[in-house]
């Protein structure tokens, strides 16, 4: 049986549950909701241009994304 994104046996985080998210260069290109989030109760996927200024806001849910230190 194929694994589906968002199935109950996966360790995912709730979408749109926080107001601020720290992201790293390895997370680019950034989309909201991010990979690893449940999708069943979220808004449509939108790409967030956080690399331009180091911070950006999702137009759907208002989540703020801030670039953190570079990948190690």
PDB file of N, CA, C, O and CB in Angstrom:
ATOM      1  N   UNK A   1       0.837  -1.179   0.000  1.00  0.00           N
ATOM      2  CA  UNK A   1       0.000   0.000   0.000  1.00  0.00           C
ATOM      3  C   UNK A   1       0.887   1.249   0.000  1.00  0.00           C
ATOM      4  O   UNK A   1       1.834   1.334   0.781  1.00  0.00           O
ATOM      5  CB  UNK A   1      -0.955  -0.005   1.219  1.00  0.00           C
ATOM      6  N   UNK A   2       0.594   2.187  -0.843  1.00  0.00           N
ATOM      7  CA  UNK A   2       1.383   3.417  -0.947  1.00  0.00           C
ATOM      8  C   UNK A   2       1.109   4.329   0.242  1.00  0.00           C
ATOM      9  O   UNK A   2      -0.017   4.401   0.734  1.00  0.00           O
ATOM     10  CB  UNK A   2       1.071   4.152  -2.264  1.00  0.00           C
ATOM     11  N   UNK A   3       2.144   5.022   0.698  1.00  0.00           N
ATOM     12  CA  UNK A   3       1.996   5.976   1.799  1.00  0.00           C
ATOM     13  C   UNK A   3       1.427   7.271   1.240  1.00  0.00           C
ATOM     14  O   UNK A   3       1.923   7.793   0.242  1.00  0.00           O
ATOM     15  CB  UNK A   3       3.362   6.232   2.521  1.00  0.00           C
ATOM     16  N   UNK A   4       0.397   7.782   1.875  1.00  0.00           N
ATOM     17  CA  UNK A   4      -0.217   9.032   1.435  1.00  0.00           C
ATOM     18  C   UNK A   4       0.163  10.156   2.377  1.00  0.00           C
ATOM     19  O   UNK A   4       0.260   9.935   3.584  1.00  0.00           O
ATOM     20  CB  UNK A   4      -1.746   8.894   1.356  1.00  0.00           C
ATOM     21  N   UNK A   5       0.379  11.339   1.866  1.00  0.00           N
ATOM     22  CA  UNK A   5       0.702  12.483   2.708  1.00  0.00           C
ATOM     23  C   UNK A   5      -0.483  12.800   3.603  1.00  0.00           C
ATOM     24  O   UNK A   5      -1.612  12.958   3.138  1.00  0.00           O
ATOM     25  CB  UNK A   5       1.085  13.712   1.851  1.00  0.00           C
ATOM     26  N   UNK A   6      -0.205  12.890   4.890  1.00  0.00           N
ATOM     27  CA  UNK A   6      -1.247  13.262   5.826  1.00  0.00           C
ATOM     28  C   UNK A   6      -1.994  12.097   6.429  1.00  0.00           C
ATOM     29  O   UNK A   6      -2.997  12.307   7.112  1.00  0.00           O
ATOM     30  CB  UNK A   6      -2.200  14.144   5.162  1.00  0.00           C
ATOM     31  N   UNK A   7      -1.541  10.864   6.200  1.00  0.00           N
ATOM     32  CA  UNK A   7      -2.228   9.735   6.801  1.00  0.00           C
ATOM     33  C   UNK A   7      -1.938   9.712   8.303  1.00  0.00           C
ATOM     34  O   UNK A   7      -0.947  10.287   8.754  1.00  0.00           O
ATOM     35  CB  UNK A   7      -1.795   8.403   6.129  1.00  0.00           C
ATOM     36  N   UNK A   8      -2.786   9.059   9.063  1.00  0.00           N
ATOM     37  CA  UNK A   8      -2.675   9.108  10.521  1.00  0.00           C
ATOM     38  C   UNK A   8      -1.428   8.420  11.049  1.00  0.00           C
ATOM     39  O   UNK A   8      -1.050   8.660  12.196  1.00  0.00           O
ATOM     40  CB  UNK A   8      -3.886   8.481  11.142  1.00  0.00           C
ATOM     41  N   UNK A   9      -0.780   7.582  10.270  1.00  0.00           N
ATOM     42  CA  UNK A   9       0.410   6.902  10.749  1.00  0.00           C
ATOM     43  C   UNK A   9       1.696   7.700  10.523  1.00  0.00           C
ATOM     44  O   UNK A   9       2.777   7.221  10.863  1.00  0.00           O
ATOM     45  CB  UNK A   9       0.524   5.569  10.081  1.00  0.00           C
ATOM     46  N   UNK A  10       1.603   8.892   9.962  1.00  0.00           N
ATOM     47  CA  UNK A  10       2.769   9.736   9.749  1.00  0.00           C
ATOM     48  C   UNK A  10       2.893  10.745  10.886  1.00  0.00           C
ATOM     49  O   UNK A  10       1.893  11.159  11.471  1.00  0.00           O
ATOM     50  CB  UNK A  10       2.679  10.458   8.390  1.00  0.00           C
ATOM     51  N   UNK A  11       4.113  11.131  11.189  1.00  0.00           N
ATOM     52  CA  UNK A  11       4.372  12.100  12.236  1.00  0.00           C
ATOM     53  C   UNK A  11       4.435  13.488  11.596  1.00  0.00           C
ATOM     54  O   UNK A  11       5.525  14.010  11.366  1.00  0.00           O
ATOM     55  CB  UNK A  11       5.693  11.766  13.002  1.00  0.00           C
ATOM     56  N   UNK A  12       3.297  14.080  11.312  1.00  0.00           N
ATOM     57  CA  UNK A  12       3.220  15.393  10.682  1.00  0.00           C
ATOM     58  C   UNK A  12       2.799  16.431  11.708  1.00  0.00           C
ATOM     59  O   UNK A  12       2.243  16.094  12.753  1.00  0.00           O
ATOM     60  CB  UNK A  12       2.238  15.378   9.493  1.00  0.00           C
ATOM     61  N   UNK A  13       3.069  17.696  11.405  1.00  0.00           N
ATOM     62  CA  UNK A  13       2.637  18.772  12.290  1.00  0.00           C
ATOM     63  C   UNK A  13       1.389  19.426  11.716  1.00  0.00           C
ATOM     64  O   UNK A  13       1.189  19.412  10.502  1.00  0.00           O
ATOM     65  CB  UNK A  13       3.764  19.818  12.486  1.00  0.00           C
ATOM     66  N   UNK A  14       0.553  19.995  12.567  1.00  0.00           N
ATOM     67  CA  UNK A  14      -0.660  20.668  12.066  1.00  0.00           C
ATOM     68  C   UNK A  14      -0.299  21.859  11.178  1.00  0.00           C
ATOM     69  O   UNK A  14       0.627  22.609  11.489  1.00  0.00           O
ATOM     70  CB  UNK A  14      -1.543  21.139  13.246  1.00  0.00           C
ATOM     71  N   UNK A  15      -1.010  22.028  10.101  1.00  0.00           N
ATOM     72  CA  UNK A  15      -0.800  23.179   9.218  1.00  0.00           C
ATOM     73  C   UNK A  15      -1.373  24.427   9.859  1.00  0.00           C
ATOM     74  O   UNK A  15      -2.390  24.365  10.549  1.00  0.00           O
ATOM     75  CB  UNK A  15      -1.443  22.941   7.833  1.00  0.00           C
ATOM     76  N   UNK A  16      -0.733  25.545   9.638  1.00  0.00           N
ATOM     77  CA  UNK A  16      -1.212  26.849  10.088  1.00  0.00           C
ATOM     78  C   UNK A  16      -1.415  26.909  11.595  1.00  0.00           C
ATOM     79  O   UNK A  16      -2.288  27.637  12.069  1.00  0.00           O
ATOM     80  CB  UNK A  16      -2.503  27.190   9.390  1.00  0.00           C
ATOM     81  N   UNK A  17      -0.627  26.159  12.355  1.00  0.00           N
ATOM     82  CA  UNK A  17      -0.800  26.105  13.801  1.00  0.00           C
ATOM     83  C   UNK A  17       0.027  27.165  14.526  1.00  0.00           C
ATOM     84  O   UNK A  17      -0.249  27.473  15.685  1.00  0.00           O
ATOM     85  CB  UNK A  17      -0.429  24.732  14.311  1.00  0.00           C
ATOM     86  N   UNK A  18       1.015  27.713  13.872  1.00  0.00           N
ATOM     87  CA  UNK A  18       1.866  28.724  14.495  1.00  0.00           C
ATOM     88  C   UNK A  18       1.747  30.022  13.712  1.00  0.00           C
ATOM     89  O   UNK A  18       1.271  30.040  12.577  1.00  0.00           O
ATOM     90  CB  UNK A  18       3.345  28.251  14.558  1.00  0.00           C
ATOM     91  N   UNK A  19       2.186  31.100  14.336  1.00  0.00           N
ATOM     92  CA  UNK A  19       2.188  32.378  13.640  1.00  0.00           C
ATOM     93  C   UNK A  19       3.533  32.678  12.999  1.00  0.00           C
ATOM     94  O   UNK A  19       3.608  33.433  12.030  1.00  0.00           O
ATOM     95  CB  UNK A  19       1.819  33.486  14.592  1.00  0.00           C
ATOM     96  N   UNK A  20       4.608  32.082  13.544  1.00  0.00           N
ATOM     97  CA  UNK A  20       5.954  32.327  13.013  1.00  0.00           C
ATOM     98  C   UNK A  20       6.674  31.001  12.816  1.00  0.00           C
ATOM     99  O   UNK A  20       6.583  30.093  13.643  1.00  0.00           O
ATOM    100  CB  UNK A  20       6.767  33.251  13.960  1.00  0.00           C
ATOM    101  N   UNK A  21       7.388  30.912  11.706  1.00  0.00           N
ATOM    102  CA  UNK A  21       8.181  29.732  11.381  1.00  0.00           C
ATOM    103  C   UNK A  21       9.570  30.173  10.968  1.00  0.00           C
ATOM    104  O   UNK A  21       9.718  31.095  10.167  1.00  0.00           O
ATOM    105  CB  UNK A  21       7.512  28.895  10.261  1.00  0.00           C
ATOM    106  N   UNK A  22      10.580  29.528  11.504  1.00  0.00           N
ATOM    107  CA  UNK A  22      11.949  29.746  11.061  1.00  0.00           C
ATOM    108  C   UNK A  22      12.250  28.771   9.931  1.00  0.00           C
ATOM    109  O   UNK A  22      11.946  27.583  10.037  1.00  0.00           O
ATOM    110  CB  UNK A  22      12.959  29.572  12.237  1.00  0.00           C
ATOM    111  N   UNK A  23      12.836  29.258   8.868  1.00  0.00           N
ATOM    112  CA  UNK A  23      13.177  28.399   7.730  1.00  0.00           C
ATOM    113  C   UNK A  23      14.647  28.554   7.393  1.00  0.00           C
ATOM    114  O   UNK A  23      15.254  29.588   7.670  1.00  0.00           O
ATOM    115  CB  UNK A  23      12.304  28.736   6.500  1.00  0.00           C
ATOM    116  N   UNK A  24      15.214  27.513   6.792  1.00  0.00           N
ATOM    117  CA  UNK A  24      16.622  27.497   6.409  1.00  0.00           C
ATOM    118  C   UNK A  24      16.729  27.414   4.894  1.00  0.00           C
ATOM    119  O   UNK A  24      15.752  27.088   4.221  1.00  0.00           O
ATOM    120  CB  UNK A  24      17.368  26.314   7.078  1.00  0.00           C
ATOM    121  N   UNK A  25      17.891  27.703   4.359  1.00  0.00           N
ATOM    122  CA  UNK A  25      18.055  27.627   2.909  1.00  0.00           C
ATOM    123  C   UNK A  25      17.661  26.271   2.321  1.00  0.00           C
ATOM    124  O   UNK A  25      17.193  26.209   1.184  1.00  0.00           O
ATOM    125  CB  UNK A  25      19.482  27.928   2.551  1.00  0.00           C
ATOM    126  N   UNK A  26      17.841  25.186   3.076  1.00  0.00           N
ATOM    127  CA  UNK A  26      17.464  23.873   2.540  1.00  0.00           C
ATOM    128  C   UNK A  26      15.947  23.721   2.407  1.00  0.00           C
ATOM    129  O   UNK A  26      15.486  22.787   1.750  1.00  0.00           O
ATOM    130  CB  UNK A  26      18.016  22.764   3.435  1.00  0.00           C
ATOM    131  N   UNK A  27      15.153  24.622   3.020  1.00  0.00           N
ATOM    132  CA  UNK A  27      13.695  24.583   2.911  1.00  0.00           C
ATOM    133  C   UNK A  27      13.179  25.268   1.641  1.00  0.00           C
ATOM    134  O   UNK A  27      11.987  25.211   1.338  1.00  0.00           O
ATOM    135  CB  UNK A  27      13.072  25.237   4.130  1.00  0.00           C
ATOM    136  N   UNK A  28      14.089  25.917   0.901  1.00  0.00           N
ATOM    137  CA  UNK A  28      13.682  26.643  -0.304  1.00  0.00           C
ATOM    138  C   UNK A  28      13.532  25.693  -1.473  1.00  0.00           C
ATOM    139  O   UNK A  28      14.261  24.702  -1.513  1.00  0.00           O
ATOM    140  CB  UNK A  28      14.695  27.740  -0.646  1.00  0.00           C
ATOM    141  N   UNK A  29      12.659  25.913  -2.411  1.00  0.00           N
ATOM    142  CA  UNK A  29      11.663  26.980  -2.418  1.00  0.00           C
ATOM    143  C   UNK A  29      10.618  26.718  -1.342  1.00  0.00           C
ATOM    144  O   UNK A  29      10.200  25.580  -1.130  1.00  0.00           O
ATOM    145  CB  UNK A  29      10.994  27.098  -3.807  1.00  0.00           C
ATOM    146  N   UNK A  30      10.210  27.763  -0.679  1.00  0.00           N
ATOM    147  CA  UNK A  30       9.306  27.676   0.461  1.00  0.00           C
ATOM    148  C   UNK A  30       7.860  27.759   0.006  1.00  0.00           C
ATOM    149  O   UNK A  30       7.494  28.602  -0.813  1.00  0.00           O
ATOM    150  CB  UNK A  30       9.606  28.782   1.473  1.00  0.00           C
ATOM    151  N   UNK A  31       7.052  26.872   0.550  1.00  0.00           N
ATOM    152  CA  UNK A  31       5.613  26.930   0.260  1.00  0.00           C
ATOM    153  C   UNK A  31       4.855  26.844   1.570  1.00  0.00           C
ATOM    154  O   UNK A  31       5.357  26.297   2.552  1.00  0.00           O
ATOM    155  CB  UNK A  31       5.177  25.781  -0.712  1.00  0.00           C
ATOM    156  N   UNK A  32       3.674  27.372   1.584  1.00  0.00           N
ATOM    157  CA  UNK A  32       2.779  27.286   2.732  1.00  0.00           C
ATOM    158  C   UNK A  32       1.513  26.609   2.242  1.00  0.00           C
ATOM    159  O   UNK A  32       0.907  27.089   1.284  1.00  0.00           O
ATOM    160  CB  UNK A  32       2.479  28.705   3.360  1.00  0.00           C
ATOM    161  N   UNK A  33       1.090  25.520   2.856  1.00  0.00           N
ATOM    162  CA  UNK A  33       1.721  24.829   3.962  1.00  0.00           C
ATOM    163  C   UNK A  33       3.014  24.157   3.535  1.00  0.00           C
ATOM    164  O   UNK A  33       3.198  23.793   2.373  1.00  0.00           O
ATOM    165  CB  UNK A  33       0.775  23.809   4.547  1.00  0.00           C
ATOM    166  N   UNK A  34       3.914  24.001   4.514  1.00  0.00           N
ATOM    167  CA  UNK A  34       5.216  23.397   4.266  1.00  0.00           C
ATOM    168  C   UNK A  34       5.102  21.880   4.183  1.00  0.00           C
ATOM    169  O   UNK A  34       4.162  21.299   4.726  1.00  0.00           O
ATOM    170  CB  UNK A  34       6.207  23.796   5.360  1.00  0.00           C
ATOM    171  N   UNK A  35       6.058  21.229   3.504  1.00  0.00           N
ATOM    172  CA  UNK A  35       6.085  19.768   3.539  1.00  0.00           C
ATOM    173  C   UNK A  35       6.198  19.308   4.986  1.00  0.00           C
ATOM    174  O   UNK A  35       6.869  19.949   5.794  1.00  0.00           O
ATOM    175  CB  UNK A  35       7.261  19.207   2.688  1.00  0.00           C
ATOM    176  N   UNK A  36       5.559  18.227   5.305  1.00  0.00           N
ATOM    177  CA  UNK A  36       5.574  17.738   6.670  1.00  0.00           C
ATOM    178  C   UNK A  36       4.406  18.226   7.499  1.00  0.00           C
ATOM    179  O   UNK A  36       4.322  17.932   8.691  1.00  0.00           O
ATOM    180  CB  UNK A  36       6.837  18.133   7.327  1.00  0.00           C
ATOM    181  N   UNK A  37       3.497  18.975   6.875  1.00  0.00           N
ATOM    182  CA  UNK A  37       2.290  19.441   7.558  1.00  0.00           C
ATOM    183  C   UNK A  37       1.086  18.684   7.011  1.00  0.00           C
ATOM    184  O   UNK A  37       1.054  18.296   5.843  1.00  0.00           O
ATOM    185  CB  UNK A  37       2.102  20.981   7.382  1.00  0.00           C
ATOM    186  N   UNK A  38       0.104  18.482   7.876  1.00  0.00           N
ATOM    187  CA  UNK A  38      -1.156  17.912   7.407  1.00  0.00           C
ATOM    188  C   UNK A  38      -1.769  18.851   6.382  1.00  0.00           C
ATOM    189  O   UNK A  38      -1.694  20.071   6.527  1.00  0.00           O
ATOM    190  CB  UNK A  38      -2.137  17.666   8.588  1.00  0.00           C
ATOM    191  N   UNK A  39      -2.367  18.294   5.363  1.00  0.00           N
ATOM    192  CA  UNK A  39      -2.945  19.117   4.297  1.00  0.00           C
ATOM    193  C   UNK A  39      -4.469  19.129   4.307  1.00  0.00           C
ATOM    194  O   UNK A  39      -5.073  19.994   3.673  1.00  0.00           O
ATOM    195  CB  UNK A  39      -2.462  18.630   2.960  1.00  0.00           C
ATOM    196  N   UNK A  40      -5.092  18.216   4.991  1.00  0.00           N
ATOM    197  CA  UNK A  40      -6.548  18.085   4.922  1.00  0.00           C
ATOM    198  C   UNK A  40      -7.285  19.308   5.452  1.00  0.00           C
ATOM    199  O   UNK A  40      -8.412  19.566   5.031  1.00  0.00           O
ATOM    200  CB  UNK A  40      -6.986  16.871   5.690  1.00  0.00           C
ATOM    201  N   UNK A  41      -6.678  20.075   6.370  1.00  0.00           N
ATOM    202  CA  UNK A  41      -7.368  21.229   6.941  1.00  0.00           C
ATOM    203  C   UNK A  41      -6.633  22.530   6.647  1.00  0.00           C
ATOM    204  O   UNK A  41      -6.658  23.460   7.452  1.00  0.00           O
ATOM    205  CB  UNK A  41      -7.526  21.055   8.442  1.00  0.00           C
ATOM    206  N   UNK A  42      -5.987  22.591   5.500  1.00  0.00           N
ATOM    207  CA  UNK A  42      -5.179  23.751   5.175  1.00  0.00           C
ATOM    208  C   UNK A  42      -5.714  24.474   3.941  1.00  0.00           C
ATOM    209  O   UNK A  42      -6.663  24.033   3.293  1.00  0.00           O
ATOM    210  CB  UNK A  42      -3.733  23.336   4.954  1.00  0.00           C
ATOM    211  N   UNK A  43      -5.080  25.582   3.646  1.00  0.00           N
ATOM    212  CA  UNK A  43      -5.429  26.362   2.448  1.00  0.00           C
ATOM    213  C   UNK A  43      -4.656  25.836   1.242  1.00  0.00           C
ATOM    214  O   UNK A  43      -3.781  24.984   1.399  1.00  0.00           O
ATOM    215  CB  UNK A  43      -5.128  27.874   2.664  1.00  0.00           C
ATOM    216  N   UNK A  44      -4.962  26.322   0.054  1.00  0.00           N
ATOM    217  CA  UNK A  44      -4.205  25.894  -1.136  1.00  0.00           C
ATOM    218  C   UNK A  44      -2.724  26.246  -0.991  1.00  0.00           C
ATOM    219  O   UNK A  44      -2.371  27.225  -0.335  1.00  0.00           O
ATOM    220  CB  UNK A  44      -4.784  26.550  -2.414  1.00  0.00           C
ATOM    221  N   UNK A  45      -1.877  25.447  -1.603  1.00  0.00           N
ATOM    222  CA  UNK A  45      -0.434  25.661  -1.547  1.00  0.00           C
ATOM    223  C   UNK A  45      -0.059  26.945  -2.280  1.00  0.00           C
ATOM    224  O   UNK A  45      -0.514  27.194  -3.397  1.00  0.00           O
ATOM    225  CB  UNK A  45       0.315  24.459  -2.153  1.00  0.00           C
ATOM    226  N   UNK A  46       0.767  27.747  -1.641  1.00  0.00           N
ATOM    227  CA  UNK A  46       1.249  28.989  -2.228  1.00  0.00           C
ATOM    228  C   UNK A  46       2.746  29.089  -1.937  1.00  0.00           C
ATOM    229  O   UNK A  46       3.189  28.731  -0.846  1.00  0.00           O
ATOM    230  CB  UNK A  46       0.468  30.234  -1.664  1.00  0.00           C
ATOM    231  N   UNK A  47       3.521  29.569  -2.900  1.00  0.00           N
ATOM    232  CA  UNK A  47       4.957  29.725  -2.704  1.00  0.00           C
ATOM    233  C   UNK A  47       5.235  31.085  -2.067  1.00  0.00           C
ATOM    234  O   UNK A  47       4.654  32.101  -2.450  1.00  0.00           O
ATOM    235  CB  UNK A  47       5.719  29.578  -4.049  1.00  0.00           C
ATOM    236  N   UNK A  48       6.136  31.080  -1.089  1.00  0.00           N
ATOM    237  CA  UNK A  48       6.445  32.265  -0.295  1.00  0.00           C
ATOM    238  C   UNK A  48       7.851  32.752  -0.656  1.00  0.00           C
ATOM    239  O   UNK A  48       8.804  31.987  -0.508  1.00  0.00           O
ATOM    240  CB  UNK A  48       6.335  31.960   1.233  1.00  0.00           C
ATOM    241  N   UNK A  49       8.017  34.007  -1.127  1.00  0.00           N
ATOM    242  CA  UNK A  49       9.326  34.521  -1.552  1.00  0.00           C
ATOM    243  C   UNK A  49      10.179  35.024  -0.385  1.00  0.00           C
ATOM    244  O   UNK A  49      10.555  36.196  -0.357  1.00  0.00           O
ATOM    245  CB  UNK A  49       9.134  35.643  -2.551  1.00  0.00           C
ATOM    246  N   UNK A  50      10.482  34.164   0.559  1.00  0.00           N
ATOM    247  CA  UNK A  50      11.227  34.558   1.759  1.00  0.00           C
ATOM    248  C   UNK A  50      12.684  34.892   1.463  1.00  0.00           C
ATOM    249  O   UNK A  50      13.296  35.652   2.213  1.00  0.00           O
ATOM    250  CB  UNK A  50      11.164  33.454   2.791  1.00  0.00           C
ATOM    251  N   UNK A  51      13.254  34.349   0.398  1.00  0.00           N
ATOM    252  CA  UNK A  51      14.666  34.577   0.104  1.00  0.00           C
ATOM    253  C   UNK A  51      14.954  36.021  -0.335  1.00  0.00           C
ATOM    254  O   UNK A  51      16.105  36.454  -0.279  1.00  0.00           O
ATOM    255  CB  UNK A  51      15.123  33.614  -0.975  1.00  0.00           C
ATOM    256  N   UNK A  52      13.954  36.757  -0.760  1.00  0.00           N
ATOM    257  CA  UNK A  52      14.166  38.129  -1.230  1.00  0.00           C
ATOM    258  C   UNK A  52      14.583  39.080  -0.105  1.00  0.00           C
ATOM    259  O   UNK A  52      15.511  39.871  -0.277  1.00  0.00           O
ATOM    260  CB  UNK A  52      12.901  38.646  -1.888  1.00  0.00           C
ATOM    261  N   UNK A  53      13.906  39.009   1.040  1.00  0.00           N
ATOM    262  CA  UNK A  53      14.184  39.939   2.139  1.00  0.00           C
ATOM    263  C   UNK A  53      14.533  39.247   3.451  1.00  0.00           C
ATOM    264  O   UNK A  53      14.908  39.908   4.419  1.00  0.00           O
ATOM    265  CB  UNK A  53      13.000  40.832   2.355  1.00  0.00           C
ATOM    266  N   UNK A  54      14.412  37.925   3.493  1.00  0.00           N
ATOM    267  CA  UNK A  54      14.679  37.200   4.726  1.00  0.00           C
ATOM    268  C   UNK A  54      13.443  36.973   5.564  1.00  0.00           C
ATOM    269  O   UNK A  54      13.493  36.279   6.579  1.00  0.00           O
ATOM    270  CB  UNK A  54      15.689  37.929   5.532  1.00  0.00           C
ATOM    271  N   UNK A  55      12.339  37.551   5.148  1.00  0.00           N
ATOM    272  CA  UNK A  55      11.069  37.313   5.827  1.00  0.00           C
ATOM    273  C   UNK A  55       9.917  37.533   4.847  1.00  0.00           C
ATOM    274  O   UNK A  55      10.024  38.320   3.907  1.00  0.00           O
ATOM    275  CB  UNK A  55      10.921  38.242   7.065  1.00  0.00           C
ATOM    276  N   UNK A  56       8.827  36.829   5.083  1.00  0.00           N
ATOM    277  CA  UNK A  56       7.648  36.958   4.223  1.00  0.00           C
ATOM    278  C   UNK A  56       6.436  36.424   4.976  1.00  0.00           C
ATOM    279  O   UNK A  56       6.567  35.705   5.967  1.00  0.00           O
ATOM    280  CB  UNK A  56       7.844  36.194   2.869  1.00  0.00           C
ATOM    281  N   UNK A  57       5.265  36.786   4.491  1.00  0.00           N
ATOM    282  CA  UNK A  57       4.011  36.415   5.140  1.00  0.00           C
ATOM    283  C   UNK A  57       3.116  35.685   4.148  1.00  0.00           C
ATOM    284  O   UNK A  57       3.025  36.072   2.983  1.00  0.00           O
ATOM    285  CB  UNK A  57       3.293  37.661   5.706  1.00  0.00           C
ATOM    286  N   UNK A  58       2.457  34.631   4.613  1.00  0.00           N
ATOM    287  CA  UNK A  58       1.535  33.888   3.760  1.00  0.00           C
ATOM    288  C   UNK A  58       0.277  34.717   3.530  1.00  0.00           C
ATOM    289  O   UNK A  58      -0.315  35.208   4.491  1.00  0.00           O
ATOM    290  CB  UNK A  58       1.179  32.516   4.388  1.00  0.00           C
ATOM    291  N   UNK A  59      -0.146  34.885   2.272  1.00  0.00           N
ATOM    292  CA  UNK A  59      -1.344  35.680   2.000  1.00  0.00           C
ATOM    293  C   UNK A  59      -2.637  34.994   2.448  1.00  0.00           C
ATOM    294  O   UNK A  59      -3.659  35.661   2.601  1.00  0.00           O
ATOM    295  CB  UNK A  59      -1.424  35.983   0.525  1.00  0.00           C
ATOM    296  N   UNK A  60      -2.612  33.683   2.660  1.00  0.00           N
ATOM    297  CA  UNK A  60      -3.816  32.967   3.090  1.00  0.00           C
ATOM    298  C   UNK A  60      -3.991  32.967   4.601  1.00  0.00           C
ATOM    299  O   UNK A  60      -5.018  33.416   5.110  1.00  0.00           O
ATOM    300  CB  UNK A  60      -3.775  31.544   2.591  1.00  0.00           C
ATOM    301  N   UNK A  61      -2.981  32.462   5.325  1.00  0.00           N
ATOM    302  CA  UNK A  61      -3.146  32.257   6.764  1.00  0.00           C
ATOM    303  C   UNK A  61      -2.413  33.286   7.611  1.00  0.00           C
ATOM    304  O   UNK A  61      -2.619  33.338   8.823  1.00  0.00           O
ATOM    305  CB  UNK A  61      -2.673  30.888   7.134  1.00  0.00           C
ATOM    306  N   UNK A  62      -1.560  34.107   7.002  1.00  0.00           N
ATOM    307  CA  UNK A  62      -0.850  35.138   7.738  1.00  0.00           C
ATOM    308  C   UNK A  62       0.384  34.650   8.475  1.00  0.00           C
ATOM    309  O   UNK A  62       0.997  35.420   9.216  1.00  0.00           O
ATOM    310  CB  UNK A  62      -1.767  35.762   8.701  1.00  0.00           C
ATOM    311  N   UNK A  63       0.765  33.390   8.293  1.00  0.00           N
ATOM    312  CA  UNK A  63       1.964  32.878   8.949  1.00  0.00           C
ATOM    313  C   UNK A  63       3.180  33.661   8.472  1.00  0.00           C
ATOM    314  O   UNK A  63       3.315  33.943   7.282  1.00  0.00           O
ATOM    315  CB  UNK A  63       2.145  31.364   8.669  1.00  0.00           C
ATOM    316  N   UNK A  64       4.071  34.014   9.410  1.00  0.00           N
ATOM    317  CA  UNK A  64       5.290  34.715   9.064  1.00  0.00           C
ATOM    318  C   UNK A  64       6.424  33.705   8.973  1.00  0.00           C
ATOM    319  O   UNK A  64       6.557  32.823   9.821  1.00  0.00           O
ATOM    320  CB  UNK A  64       5.610  35.824  10.096  1.00  0.00           C
ATOM    321  N   UNK A  65       7.229  33.846   7.947  1.00  0.00           N
ATOM    322  CA  UNK A  65       8.385  32.989   7.725  1.00  0.00           C
ATOM    323  C   UNK A  65       9.635  33.849   7.800  1.00  0.00           C
ATOM    324  O   UNK A  65       9.730  34.888   7.147  1.00  0.00           O
ATOM    325  CB  UNK A  65       8.293  32.249   6.355  1.00  0.00           C
ATOM    326  N   UNK A  66      10.594  33.403   8.608  1.00  0.00           N
ATOM    327  CA  UNK A  66      11.846  34.145   8.804  1.00  0.00           C
ATOM    328  C   UNK A  66      13.018  33.226   8.483  1.00  0.00           C
ATOM    329  O   UNK A  66      13.078  32.094   8.963  1.00  0.00           O
ATOM    330  CB  UNK A  66      11.958  34.695  10.266  1.00  0.00           C
ATOM    331  N   UNK A  67      13.947  33.719   7.669  1.00  0.00           N
ATOM    332  CA  UNK A  67      15.148  32.948   7.370  1.00  0.00           C
ATOM    333  C   UNK A  67      16.021  32.912   8.607  1.00  0.00           C
ATOM    334  O   UNK A  67      16.238  33.938   9.252  1.00  0.00           O
ATOM    335  CB  UNK A  67      15.921  33.548   6.163  1.00  0.00           C
ATOM    336  N   UNK A  68      16.523  31.730   8.940  1.00  0.00           N
ATOM    337  CA  UNK A  68      17.425  31.553  10.072  1.00  0.00           C
ATOM    338  C   UNK A  68      18.833  31.319   9.538  1.00  0.00           C
ATOM    339  O   UNK A  68      19.089  31.518   8.350  1.00  0.00           O
ATOM    340  CB  UNK A  68      16.966  30.371  10.983  1.00  0.00           C
ATOM    341  N   UNK A  69      19.732  30.903  10.397  1.00  0.00           N
ATOM    342  CA  UNK A  69      21.122  30.667  10.002  1.00  0.00           C
ATOM    343  C   UNK A  69      21.204  29.667   8.861  1.00  0.00           C
ATOM    344  O   UNK A  69      20.302  28.855   8.653  1.00  0.00           O
ATOM    345  CB  UNK A  69      21.940  30.167  11.194  1.00  0.00           C
ATOM    346  N   UNK A  70      22.285  29.746   8.141  1.00  0.00           N
ATOM    347  CA  UNK A  70      22.511  28.853   6.996  1.00  0.00           C
ATOM    348  C   UNK A  70      22.563  27.396   7.461  1.00  0.00           C
ATOM    349  O   UNK A  70      22.811  27.114   8.634  1.00  0.00           O
ATOM    350  CB  UNK A  70      23.824  29.228   6.259  1.00  0.00           C
ATOM    351  N   UNK A  71      22.327  26.491   6.535  1.00  0.00           N
ATOM    352  CA  UNK A  71      22.412  25.056   6.829  1.00  0.00           C
ATOM    353  C   UNK A  71      23.811  24.696   7.269  1.00  0.00           C
ATOM    354  O   UNK A  71      24.800  25.256   6.795  1.00  0.00           O
ATOM    355  CB  UNK A  71      22.010  24.217   5.606  1.00  0.00           C
ATOM    356  N   UNK A  72      23.871  23.758   8.177  1.00  0.00           N
ATOM    357  CA  UNK A  72      25.173  23.315   8.674  1.00  0.00           C
ATOM    358  C   UNK A  72      25.593  22.054   8.013  1.00  0.00           C
ATOM    359  O   UNK A  72      26.668  21.531   8.308  1.00  0.00           O
ATOM    360  CB  UNK A  72      25.150  23.124  10.161  1.00  0.00           C
TER     361      UNK A  72
END
